[in-house]
Amino acid sequence: MKRRQIRSFTVSINRTSFKRLIVMTIIGMVALFIFTGMLTSFEPGYGLASNQVHEWATGISGEDFVYVLGMENKFFTQVLPEDSQPPSLSNLAFQVATSINPNDPRSLLGRELPGFSLFDGQIIVAGEGTDYTNLPIESAPPMDVIMAEREATQESLAKLEELEKEAKQSRGTTDGQKVVHIMHSHNYESFLPELETDKPNEAFHKKINITLVGEKLSQELEKRGIGTKVEERDIQATVEGRSWQYSQSYDASREYVKEAMANNDDLQFFFDLHRDTIPRERTTVKINGVEYARTVFVIGGRHSNHQQNLQLAKELHNLLEEQYPGLSRGVILKDTPGSNGVYNQDLSSNSVLIEMGGLYNSLDETYRTAEAMAEVFAEYYFSSEAVDGQ
């Protein structure tokens, strides 16, 4: 009798559980249909769009996905770096719910402040001290400020004469081929220590400017056997003559780059040199007791060549880190709607924008950096030629 009572009680529980399972399944399906109907009935702009799902997914790193796979198979986590940490579920949920990344302070007010996206960018490789508070900034004062006549120091004028003398020396490199093109889309960008002014918005000059750094880089490359072509035409005068905005400087320089490519099939690498506007302590480094102007590589991400350009920037950054630790501030990707996002780099798969120091650096400091850049690029260039068998 006791055994029959136990069996009857057990069967009763199983039947109840089975009924509960069926009911929960039906309720779940009904809830799913209701939820789907609600999503499709929202007005445009209020529903769950694919771009929102894409935005959420892009905020999740590849390592996080590997950790998810590792929950089922520990073998996947073996490929992760030793210092890799599991994702924080609370941070991830907060980011998905609010679109605010706790590790990126720009996401808090980035959509609310007009013009904030101009300073946006993605750090691909972070050099020493580089974070989202000191990304490169393109200065864009009014054209009348840029075109104004200013006095340069006597020391900087002497440096100009010396550089011009060096430029007249004979050049015979890469079998007479010009393989590197150097451009300055903002060719009046200058350096406060070289001018008779201490106002950042007035750090522009028609002769003492970033073009001298480009000429120095050209000379150092030539000394190492790499033929270069420096664009010497006045881009800002072109912009002013056409009544264009300062932001259209890249449109003017684009014409010159395309012309140079059409006239010289040997050109392989394209460098657009600029100087940054952030404080001196961010753009200066002391190496072996000597001060250098720090570099940062900027890649536009809104074109099909950006992956190749990005790879070139990474390799140059790594070479600088090996030979001049701390000289490079890293590699930045600009692909937001508020930035240019192209920088004429769509014209070549070997095109890089390089910030050479900032407005508080001197020409001597940028010249040292130009020499260091020429040294590492020569190593990169000739090693690549050896691999290609040329």
C-alpha positions in Angstrom: 0.0 0.0 0.0 2.8 2.4 0.8 4.5 1.8 -2.5 1.3 2.5 -4.4 0.9 5.8 -2.6 4.4 6.9 -3.4 4.0 6.0 -7.1 0.7 7.9 -7.3 2.3 11.0 -5.7 5.3 10.9 -8.1 3.1 10.7 -11.1 1.0 13.6 -9.9 4.1 15.8 -9.6 5.3 14.9 -13.1 1.9 15.7 -14.6 1.9 19.1 -12.9 5.4 19.9 -14.1 4.5 18.9 -17.6 1.4 21.1 -17.6 3.4 24.0 -16.2 6.0 23.6 -19.1 3.2 23.7 -21.7 1.7 26.8 -20.2 5.0 28.6 -19.9 5.8 27.7 -23.5 2.5 29.1 -24.7 2.9 32.3 -22.6 6.4 32.8 -23.9 5.3 32.4 -27.6 2.4 34.9 -27.0 4.8 37.3 -25.3 7.3 37.0 -28.2 4.5 37.8 -30.7 3.3 40.8 -28.7 6.9 42.1 -28.3 7.5 41.7 -32.1 4.3 43.4 -32.9 5.1 46.3 -30.6 8.5 46.8 -32.3 7.0 46.8 -35.8 4.2 49.2 -34.8 6.5 52.0 -33.6 6.9 55.1 -35.7 10.1 55.5 -37.7 12.9 56.5 -35.4 11.5 54.8 -32.3 11.9 51.1 -33.3 14.9 48.9 -33.0 16.9 49.6 -36.2 19.8 47.5 -37.5 22.2 50.4 -37.2 21.4 50.4 -33.4 22.3 46.7 -33.2 25.5 47.4 -35.2 26.4 50.3 -32.8 25.9 48.1 -29.8 28.0 45.3 -31.3 30.9 47.6 -32.3 31.2 48.5 -28.7 32.1 44.9 -27.8 35.7 44.0 -28.5 36.8 40.8 -30.2 38.4 39.6 -26.9 34.9 39.8 -25.3 33.5 37.4 -27.9 36.4 35.0 -27.4 35.6 35.0 -23.6 32.0 34.1 -24.4 33.2 31.2 -26.6 35.6 30.2 -23.8 32.6 29.7 -21.4 31.9 26.6 -23.5 35.4 25.6 -24.6 38.4 26.8 -22.6 40.6 26.2 -25.6 39.5 29.5 -27.1 40.8 31.6 -24.2 44.4 30.2 -24.7 44.9 32.6 -27.7 44.2 35.7 -25.5 47.1 37.9 -24.3 48.3 37.2 -20.8 47.2 40.6 -19.5 43.7 40.2 -21.0 40.8 40.6 -18.6 37.2 39.1 -18.8 34.6 41.6 -19.9 32.6 43.4 -17.1 29.0 42.4 -17.6 27.8 45.4 -15.6 29.8 47.8 -17.8 28.6 46.1 -20.9 25.0 46.2 -19.9 25.3 49.9 -18.9 26.9 50.7 -22.3 24.2 48.9 -24.2 21.4 50.5 -22.2 22.8 54.1 -22.2 25.3 54.2 -25.2 27.8 55.6 -22.7 31.2 53.8 -22.6 32.6 54.0 -19.0 36.1 53.8 -20.5 35.5 56.7 -22.9 34.5 60.0 -21.3 33.7 61.5 -24.7 30.6 59.2 -25.0 28.9 61.1 -22.1 28.5 64.4 -23.9 29.7 63.7 -27.4 26.2 63.7 -28.9 25.1 66.7 -27.0 27.8 69.3 -27.5 27.9 70.9 -31.0 31.2 70.4 -32.8 32.4 67.9 -30.2 32.8 65.3 -33.0 35.6 67.4 -34.5 37.8 66.1 -31.7 36.7 62.5 -32.0 38.8 59.7 -33.1 39.7 56.1 -32.4 43.1 55.2 -30.8 44.4 52.3 -32.8 47.9 52.3 -31.2 48.4 54.3 -28.0 51.9 55.7 -27.6 53.2 56.7 -24.2 50.7 59.1 -22.5 48.2 59.0 -25.3 44.5 58.8 -24.3 41.2 60.3 -25.4 42.0 63.6 -23.6 44.9 64.5 -25.8 44.0 63.4 -29.3 45.3 65.5 -32.2 43.4 68.8 -32.8 43.2 70.6 -36.1 43.3 74.3 -35.5 40.9 76.2 -37.8 41.0 80.0 -37.1 39.5 82.4 -39.6 41.3 82.9 -42.9 42.2 86.5 -42.1 44.1 85.3 -39.0 45.9 82.7 -41.1 46.8 85.1 -43.9 48.0 88.0 -41.7 51.6 89.1 -41.9 53.7 88.3 -38.9 57.2 88.8 -37.8 59.5 85.8 -37.4 62.4 85.7 -35.0 65.9 86.3 -36.4 66.9 82.8 -35.3 64.2 81.2 -37.4 65.0 83.3 -40.5 68.6 82.1 -40.1 67.4 78.5 -40.0 65.4 79.1 -43.2 68.6 80.3 -45.0 70.6 77.4 -43.8 67.9 74.9 -44.9 67.8 76.5 -48.3 71.5 76.1 -48.7 71.3 72.4 -47.8 68.5 72.0 -50.4 70.8 73.2 -53.2 73.2 70.3 -52.6 73.3 67.5 -55.3 70.8 64.7 -54.9 71.1 61.4 -56.6 69.0 58.6 -54.9 66.8 55.5 -55.6 68.3 55.4 -59.2 67.0 58.9 -59.8 63.4 58.0 -58.9 61.2 60.2 -56.7 59.3 57.6 -54.6 58.1 59.8 -51.6 55.8 62.7 -52.0 55.6 65.3 -49.1 52.6 67.6 -48.8 51.5 70.3 -46.4 47.7 70.8 -46.6 47.9 73.4 -43.9 51.2 74.9 -45.0 51.1 78.0 -42.9 51.0 76.1 -39.6 53.9 77.5 -37.6 55.6 77.3 -34.2 55.3 79.9 -31.5 59.0 79.8 -30.5 59.9 80.9 -34.0 57.5 83.9 -34.1 57.2 87.3 -32.4 53.9 86.3 -30.8 52.7 84.1 -27.9 49.1 83.7 -29.0 48.2 80.2 -30.2 45.7 81.4 -32.8 48.5 83.4 -34.4 50.9 80.5 -34.9 50.8 80.9 -38.7 53.5 82.2 -41.0 53.9 82.3 -44.8 57.6 81.2 -44.7 58.5 80.0 -41.2 56.1 77.1 -41.0 55.6 73.3 -41.3 57.0 73.3 -44.9 60.5 73.7 -43.4 60.0 70.4 -41.5 58.9 68.8 -44.8 62.0 70.1 -46.5 64.2 68.8 -43.7 62.5 65.4 -43.9 63.1 65.4 -47.7 66.8 66.1 -47.2 67.2 63.4 -44.6 65.5 60.9 -46.8 67.7 61.9 -49.8 70.8 61.4 -47.6 69.6 57.9 -47.0 69.1 57.1 -50.7 65.3 57.8 -51.0 64.3 60.3 -53.7 61.5 62.7 -52.6 59.3 65.3 -54.2 58.1 68.2 -51.9 55.0 70.1 -53.0 56.2 73.7 -52.9 53.0 75.5 -54.1 51.2 77.7 -51.7 48.0 75.8 -50.8 46.6 78.4 -48.4 47.0 81.1 -51.1 45.0 78.8 -53.3 42.3 78.4 -50.7 42.2 82.2 -50.1 42.2 83.0 -53.8 39.1 80.8 -54.3 37.3 82.2 -51.2 37.2 78.7 -49.7 37.0 77.8 -46.0 40.0 76.6 -44.2 38.4 73.1 -44.0 38.6 73.0 -47.8 42.4 72.9 -47.7 42.4 69.2 -48.4 40.3 69.8 -51.5 43.1 72.2 -52.8 45.9 69.8 -51.8 44.0 66.9 -53.4 44.4 68.6 -56.8 48.2 68.8 -56.3 48.5 65.2 -55.2 46.6 63.9 -58.2 48.7 66.0 -60.5 51.9 64.7 -58.9 50.7 61.1 -59.3 49.8 61.7 -62.9 53.2 63.2 -63.7 55.3 60.7 -61.8 54.6 57.0 -61.8 57.5 56.3 -59.4 55.7 57.9 -56.4 54.8 55.3 -53.9 54.4 57.0 -50.5 52.5 60.1 -49.6 53.1 62.1 -46.4 51.0 65.1 -45.4 52.8 66.9 -42.5 51.0 69.0 -39.9 51.7 70.3 -36.4 49.3 69.8 -33.4 47.8 72.4 -31.1 47.9 70.6 -27.8 50.2 71.6 -24.8 54.0 71.3 -25.1 54.3 68.6 -22.4 52.1 66.4 -24.7 54.1 67.0 -27.9 57.7 66.9 -26.5 59.9 64.0 -25.3 63.5 63.9 -24.1 65.6 61.1 -25.5 69.2 60.7 -24.3 69.0 64.2 -22.9 67.8 65.8 -26.2 64.3 67.1 -26.7 62.3 65.9 -29.7 58.9 67.0 -31.1 56.6 63.9 -30.8 54.8 62.5 -33.8 51.3 61.0 -34.1 50.0 59.2 -37.2 46.4 60.1 -38.3 44.5 57.8 -40.7 41.2 58.6 -42.3 38.8 55.7 -42.0 36.1 56.8 -44.4 37.5 55.2 -47.6 38.5 51.8 -48.9 42.3 52.2 -48.6 42.3 52.9 -44.8 43.3 49.4 -43.8 46.5 49.5 -45.9 47.3 53.0 -44.7 46.7 51.9 -41.1 49.2 49.1 -41.5 51.8 51.5 -42.8 51.3 53.8 -39.8 51.5 50.9 -37.4 54.8 49.7 -38.8 56.3 53.2 -38.7 55.1 53.7 -35.1 56.7 50.4 -34.1 60.0 51.2 -35.7 60.0 54.6 -33.9 59.2 52.9 -30.6 62.2 50.5 -31.1 64.7 53.2 -31.9 63.3 56.3 -30.2 61.1 55.2 -27.3 58.3 57.7 -26.6 58.8 59.7 -29.8 55.5 58.5 -31.3 52.2 59.3 -29.6 50.6 56.4 -31.5 48.1 55.9 -34.4 44.7 57.5 -34.5 41.8 56.6 -36.8 39.4 59.4 -37.8 36.2 58.0 -39.3 33.4 60.0 -37.6 31.1 62.3 -39.6 32.5 65.4 -37.9 36.1 64.7 -39.1 37.5 64.9 -42.6 37.9 61.1 -42.5 39.8 60.9 -45.9 42.7 63.3 -45.9 43.3 62.4 -49.6 44.5 59.0 -48.4 42.0 57.3 -50.7 44.4 58.2 -53.6 47.1 55.7 -52.3 47.4 52.7 -50.1 50.6 54.2 -48.8 49.4 57.5 -47.5 49.7 58.9 -44.0 49.0 62.2 -42.2 51.8 62.9 -39.6 51.5 65.5 -36.9 55.1 66.6 -36.3 55.2 68.2 -32.8 52.9 71.1 -31.8 52.7 74.8 -31.9 54.9 75.1 -28.7 57.8 73.1 -30.3 60.8 74.8 -31.9 62.1 74.1 -35.4 65.2 72.4 -34.0 63.0 69.9 -32.1 61.0 69.1 -35.2 64.2 68.8 -37.3 65.5 66.2 -34.9 62.2 64.3 -35.3 62.3 64.6 -39.1 65.8 63.0 -39.0 64.5 60.2 -36.8 61.5 59.7 -39.1 63.8 59.5 -42.1 66.0 56.9 -40.4 63.1 54.6 -39.5 61.4 55.1 -42.9 64.6 54.2 -44.7 64.8 51.0 -42.7 61.2 50.2 -43.6 61.6 51.1 -47.2 64.7 49.2 -48.0 63.6 46.1 -46.0 60.4 46.1 -48.0 62.3 46.4 -51.2 64.5 43.5 -50.2 61.4 41.4 -49.5 60.0 42.3 -52.9 63.3 41.4 -54.6 63.9 44.8 -56.1 
